[in-house]
Amino acid sequence: QVELVESGGGLVQAGGSLRLSCAASGRTFSRSAMGWFRQAPGKEREFVAGISWSGSNRIYADSVMGRFTISRNNAKNTIYLQMNSLKPEDSAVYFCAADDQDRASDFVTSYGMDYWGKGTLVTVSS
């Protein structure tokens, strides 16, 4: 059974930092694109960041560009999201997601993910 488990969420003051982790089990995603999404109360889920399996290509939502960094460790079947200069509007449940297909080393996407974690809550106080 494939499982993605997020961790690292919590309460932080505006301007602070958090590092989210997503550990995959049940299969390897070392040849798959992965990403982070978030959903705030009353809003639709939105794309945050994506990374190719090689790590050579990364994309970000405009709202987090320059503040968030996505990375991965294929040996650990884990991806990360380093979040700096956090703002109250970053408060949301953050989800990890993975593509089911083996892709080109630089393939990255902001949609069409096949596997999802259950999320971790990030709350940024003003």
SVG drawing of the C-alpha trace seen along z (x, -y; Angstrom):
<svg xmlns="http://www.w3.org/2000/svg" viewBox="-15 -40 35 42">
<polyline fill="none" stroke="black" stroke-width="0.4" points="0.0,0.0 1.4,-3.4 1.5,-6.0 2.7,-9.6 3.1,-11.0 3.7,-14.6 5.3,-16.1 6.8,-19.3 3.7,-21.5 2.9,-23.7 2.3,-27.1 4.9,-29.8 4.9,-33.6 5.0,-35.7 8.5,-35.9 9.5,-32.6 10.4,-29.3 9.2,-25.7 10.5,-22.7 8.0,-20.1 8.9,-16.6 7.0,-13.9 8.0,-10.3 6.8,-7.8 6.4,-4.1 5.0,-1.2 6.9,-2.1 9.8,-4.2 9.2,-7.6 12.8,-8.0 11.7,-8.4 8.6,-10.4 7.8,-14.1 6.5,-15.2 5.1,-18.3 3.5,-20.3 0.0,-21.7 -2.0,-23.6 -5.6,-24.3 -6.7,-27.1 -10.1,-27.1 -12.9,-27.9 -10.5,-27.9 -9.6,-25.4 -6.5,-23.4 -3.6,-25.2 -0.2,-24.3 2.8,-25.4 5.9,-23.8 7.0,-20.9 10.3,-19.0 11.5,-16.6 12.8,-13.2 16.4,-14.3 15.9,-17.5 17.2,-19.5 13.9,-21.2 11.8,-23.0 8.7,-25.2 6.9,-27.4 3.7,-29.3 4.2,-33.1 3.0,-33.6 5.9,-31.5 8.7,-32.3 11.9,-33.3 10.6,-32.2 10.0,-28.5 12.4,-25.8 11.5,-22.3 14.0,-19.5 14.2,-15.7 16.3,-12.8 15.6,-9.8 17.6,-7.5 15.1,-8.2 12.1,-8.4 11.4,-11.8 10.7,-15.3 11.0,-18.5 9.6,-22.1 11.7,-24.7 9.4,-27.7 11.0,-31.0 9.6,-34.4 6.2,-32.9 3.1,-35.1 -0.4,-34.6 -1.7,-33.9 0.5,-30.9 -1.7,-29.2 -3.2,-26.1 -3.1,-22.3 -0.1,-21.3 -0.3,-18.2 2.5,-16.1 1.7,-14.5 3.4,-12.2 3.1,-11.3 2.6,-7.7 4.6,-7.6 8.4,-7.3 9.3,-10.5 12.1,-12.3 14.7,-13.5 13.6,-17.2 9.8,-16.6 7.9,-18.6 4.2,-19.4 1.7,-21.4 -1.2,-19.1 -2.3,-15.6 -0.8,-13.9 -1.8,-10.4 -0.9,-9.9 -1.7,-12.2 -0.8,-12.5 -3.3,-13.4 -1.7,-16.8 0.0,-18.7 -1.4,-21.9 0.7,-25.1 -0.6,-28.1 1.2,-31.5 0.2,-34.0 0.5,-37.8"/>
</svg>
